[in-house]
Amino acid sequence: MRFIESFRNIDKRFIYVLLCDLLFFAALALSIMVFAKILLWGLGSFFQIPGKMLALSKIADMTQADAALEGVGTLMSQFKSKIALSFIFLWVSFVLSFVVFKGIAWGLIKEQKLEKKYFIQFLKLNACWFALISAVLILLFMLTKPSTTGFAVVLLFALSVYFTPLLYAVFNQKRKIKENLKRLWHVGVEKIYYFILPGLVGFFILFFLMIILSAVVMKVSTGSLGYVLLAGFVLWQSWFKYYIHVVVRNIR
């Protein structure tokens, strides 16, 4: 049974996999914090524009008006540059977090050599994958109606959560990116029925794990509940990688 086999595959390297997952979530949190700071920095320039425009309306001298108008243009350019910088930083930091921490974790699970070639190929794969997701996201905002955009974004997120672990599970550094994506399609779409039972098993284990942890922690300290649940989730998804790997490697 694949479920039992996933536990048999766990060895001392599981500690390193778990550590990589913890560092991954820490890196994501840090990236979001820095992104928010850059975004607020950009909004600071934007919020100065109304005051400049109000002052501009009271200027009678054309020379001073031209200088003030140029100042407004400068603030708008700064706003656009800072917003662009914030999203570029977020995208790059997300990709690097996946490459480093997910790359090490999946390499340990699949017993691959963590060498330079492995990380270069894994970087290329992630860059293409997240570029594809970003392009689809932009198209959704451009082409969908406001009433359906929210649903479309949630659907894209759900599909990303489903396909990304499978992409890492099928990844082979000796294959070209196109071949890895073809393997992903074969495993994730054509053989989707292989993941119905593992998905249900994984969901129920996570559900009962959260209930048990909540019941135990609530009796001790409610203030630490969030941290314990997060740790439980990280522990679960570190094991779930093994389960996905066992399922994928038996698909032909």
Buried (B, 14 or more C-beta within 10 A) or exposed (E): EBBEBBEEBBEEBBEBBBBBBBBBBEBBEEBEEBBEEBBEBBBEBBEBBEEBEEBBEEBEEEEEBEEBBEBBEEBBEBBEEBBEBBEEBBBEBBBBBBBBBBBBBBBBBBEBEEEEEBBEBBBBBBBBBBEEBEEBBEEBEEEBEEEEBEEBBEEBEEEBEEBBBBBBBBBEBEBEBEEBBEBBBEBBEEBEEBBEEBBEBBEEBBEEBBEEBBEEBEEEEEEEBEEBBEBBBBBBBBBBBBBBBBBBEEBE
